[in-house]
C-alpha cells in the first residue's frame, strides 16, 4: 500500500535520542510550558477517567479515555501508546474509530503521561498487560481489538500472548521490538545511566528526533503540541520522577524482547508499517557496525509477518514511525479495512 504525505519543511540532521545537541541553546530547551509529573496542565481532547488499583503493594491510578460511539457496532478497541506518546496522541484514531461505531479505550500506562509514576516499580510487559486487563475487566469489557504502536506494540503482543481469549484482534503499528537489540550488539546501560541521559531531554532534541524518525524527515506545526507535551514534563517540578520512570521503562524495553514468541501468537494479527522508520533502542550510543544492522523496518516487517501465523502486512513506503499521525487519512483507511476484515 502506498501513502505519501507531502513534504512539510526541510529535514534536520538525523538524531537518535531526545538529548539536546551542543548547538541547541538552553534558552530554547527551557522555553515553553511546564507540566506536572502526571501532565497536570496539559489538556486532553476527551474527558480523562481514573482507574485506581493496587499493584506491587502500591496504590496506583491509571488515566484513560473511554469514548462511546454514537452508533455502536458492538466492538471495542483498546489503543496502547508508545514510549514517547500518550493516550491523547491517538486523537485522530479515536475520532475515526468512534465515528465508525467502535467503543475506544485509550489508557496511559503506569509510568506515563497522566498516570502514576511510582518511585519504585518492577516494570515488565507482563505487569503492564495485567494492569490493562484489570482496567478492561473493571469496565466489563470481555473481548477487544488491541492496537499497539511503538512500545505499545510490544505490550500489545504480550497482551495477546497472555490473554488470547480476550483478544479479538491484534494490530501492531510500527512496533518496536521486532529485533533483539541486545543480541545484535547494542551496549547495555544501567538504570542510573538511562536516568542521567533522560535528565538531558529537551524540546529541540525531541523535535529533531521526531522529525527524523517519526515523520521521515517531514515536519508540520501540528506535531509541535506533542513535542511540548513531552518537554513540558521535563521543565516541571516532577522532572526527576518522570526521568526515573522513563529510565526504568527503557530498561524494560531493552531487556524484555517479545520477538522470540511471535510464532506463539494465535489471534488475527494486522501489521501496519511505515517503511521509513529507523527506530532502534540504543542506536545513538552503539558502534557504527551495530548501527548499520539495526532498525531496518522493511525487512523487519516481512520477518515479523512470516513469524506470526496468518498475519496480514500493510506497508506505507513513504511514512515513518508514526504513520497514524503523519498521514492519518491513508492510515485510517487501511486500519478500518483491516478491522472490517475480521468478519
N, C-alpha and C positions, 0 to 999 in steps of 0.2 A: 504494500500500500504506500502511495506517495502522498505526502502532505508537506508542502513547502511554505514556510512563513516568510514574509517579506523582511528584508534587512531593516534593522532599526538602529542605525548608528554604527560607528567604527568599533571594531573589536579591540579590547585592550590586550596586552600581552597575557599569555596563559599563566594562571596561578592555580595551585593545587591545595591551598589552605585559606582560612579566613584571617590569617595573621597579616597585619599591615606591613608593607614594604618600607624600607628606609626612606623612600622618596615621598611617602604619604604622610602628610603633616598630622601632628597631634591635634591641631585645631579642627581639621576635618573629621578625624576619628571621634572627637568628643562632641562635635556639633550634632544637634538633633534631639529627639525626645528621649527621656529616661523613663523606663518602665520598672515596675516591681518584679521580684523574683518569680511571681506567678502571673506575669504580664499585666499586673494592675495598671490601668491607664490606657491599655490598648483595647479598642472596641472590636468585638467580633460581629460579623454580619447577621448572626442569628442569636437568639437567647441562649445563654450558657447554663446548662444544668450541672448538678454536682452529685456524684456517687461516692458516698462515704463507706469505707470498709477497713478491715484490719488485714494487714499483711506483714509477715515477719515481725510480729508482736508490736507493730507500729500502726497507729491510726492514720489513714491516708484519705485523700479525696481526689477523685478523677473528674476533671471537667469534660463535658461532652455536649455536642449539638445533637438534637433529635428533631428532625423535620418530617412532618406528616404531609403526604401528597393530597392535593385536592380531589383527585380521582384515583384511589388506590388500586394497584394491580395485584395486591396480595403478597408482594415480595419486599424483603428488607435488604438493604445494602449497608455494610459496615466499611467505613473508609479509614485506613490506617496510614497515618502520616509518616514522613521520613525524618531523618535525624535533624535536619535544619528547616523543618516545616512544622506547621501546627494544623489543628482542625480547620482554622479559618482559611488556610491556603487552598482548601478544597472548595472554595466558594462556588466557582463556576460549575464544578462537577455536582455539587449538592443541588444547585438550581436546575441543572439538566436532568438529573435523576428524579428529583421530586416532580418536575414537570412531566416526566414520563410515567409517573404512577408509583415510584418506589419510595418506601419509607427509608430515610437516610439517618444513620447513626455515625457521628464523627467524633471520636474521643481524642483528648490529649492524653497520651500515655504518661504514667508516673515518671517524673524527671523532666518533663517537657512543658513548656508553654504555661497554661493556666492550672496545671495540676501540681500536686505536692512534689517537693524536691527534698526528700529526706537527707539528713546529714550522713546516715549510714543505711545502705540498702544493697543487698546482694542481687544485682541486676542480672537477669537472664531472659532469653527469649521465651523460655517456658513460663517464667513468672509473669511476664507481660501478657502472654497469651492467656494465662489463668486469670489475670486481672480483667482482661477484656471479656472473657467468657462469663465471669461473675457479673460484670456490668450487664451483659445481654440477658442473663438469667434473671437479674433483678427487674428487667423491663419486660419479662415474659416472652422474649424472642427465642424460639427454639431452633430455628434454622435461618441462615442468612447467606447472601453472597458476600464474600470477603475480598475487598480490593486493597492491596497494599502497594505503596510507592516507596522506592528507595529502601531505607532501613525498614520501613513498614512492609516491604515485600518479604524481607527475611522473617519478620514477625508473622505475616500472613501465611507463609509456607509452614512455619512452625505450628500455627493455629490449626491449619488444615490437617497436619500430621497428628496433632493431639486430639482434635475434635472433628473427625471426618463425618460423623453422623449429623453434626450441626452445621457443616459447611456445604451449602447447596452448590456453590460455585466459587472458584478461586481465580482472581485476576491479579497478575503481577505486572506492575507498571515500572519499567526501568529499575527492577530490584537490584540492590547491591547484594554481594554475597554469591554471585554466580561463579566465583572462583575463590580459592582459599589463599588470601594474600600472604599469610604467614608461611605456608608451604612453598609459595612462589618466591620467597626471599625478602619480603618486606620486614624491616627490622622491628623488633619488639620495643615497646615503650612501657615504662611503669605508669601506674595511675598518676603518680606525682608529676611525671614528665608530661603526661597529657594535660594535667591541670595547669602547669606553668604555660603550656602552649595556648590553652584556651583563654587564659587571662589576657593574652595579647590580641584577642579577637577585636576587629574594628569594622566600622561601616565600609571604608574603602576596600579592605580585604575581602569582606563578604561580597561586595558589588563586583569586584574583579573576578572572584571565583565563580559566582553565579553566572556572570556574562559568558565566561569561557566554557563552563561545564553544563549548566542548566539550560542555557539558551543558545548554545552552539555559536557563540561569538556575536549574537544579536543583543540588542537592548531596547527596552521600552520603559517609559516612566511609570507604566502600570505595574512594573516589578518593584519599584522603589519602596512601597509600603512594607514589602516583605523583608527587604534589607533592614529597614528601620525597626521592624518588629524584633528581629534578632539582635541588632546592635543596641537597641534600647535597653534590653535586659543587662547588657554589659556596661551601660552607663549608669545604671540604677544602683540602689543601696544593696541589692542582693547579688551583685556581680560574682562574689566568691562562691556562694552556694550554687549559682547557675553554672559556673565553670567547673565546680567539683562534680556535680551530677553529670555534666557533659563528658568529663574525663572518665567517669565510671562507665558511661554508655559507650564511649569509644572502645574501652577495654572489652566490653561485652561483644561488640560488633567484630572486633579483631580476633577474639579467641573462640567464638562460637559459630563456626560455619554450619550452614544447613545444606550446602550444595551436595554433600555426600548422600543425602537422604531423598533427593528428588525422585529417584526411582520408586520410592515408597508412597508417593502422593497418589491417592485413589479417588480424587474428586475432579470434576470437569475443570480444566485449567486453561486460562487465556493469558498468553504473554503479550504485552504491548511494549514495544521497544523503540525508543528514539536512538537511531544508529550513531548519531554524532556524540553520544555520551562517552566520556572517558573516565568516569568516576572509579577510583580505586583508593581504599583506605591506606594512608601512609605513603602514597605515591610521592609526595613532595619531599620526604626525607629518605627515600630509597636510592640505592645506587643506580646509575644510568642504565645498566643492563637489566635491572629489575623493572624500572620504569618502562622500558621498551616492551616488556612482555605482559603487562597488566592493563586492564581497563579497555579491552578491545570488544566493545559491545556487539557488533555484527556477528562475530564469531561466538561470543559467549551466549548470545540469544539462541543461536542454532544448536549449540551444545545442550543448553537447558531444555529446549524444545524436544530434542531427541531423548533426553533423560526422563522427562515427565510423561508418563504413559497417556496417550490420547490427547495431548495438549494441542492448542492452536496458537500459532505465532503470527502476530501482526507487527510489521515493521514500518517505521517512519524514517525514511532515509535521510531527511534533512533536519531532523529535530534532535535536541539534546536530552539531558537527564530529566527534564520536567515537561514532557510533551503536552500534558493536560493544561499547562499554563502558557506554553509557548504558542501553541496553535489549538486553542480549545475547540474550534469548530470541527477540524479534522479528527481530533482525538475523540471527541464525544460521539461523533457519527460512528466511528469504529467501535467504541465502547457499547453503545446501545445495540448495535448489530450483534456484538459478541454476547451480551446478556440475553438478547432475544433468542439466540441460537440454542440456549439451554432447553427450550421447548421443542 
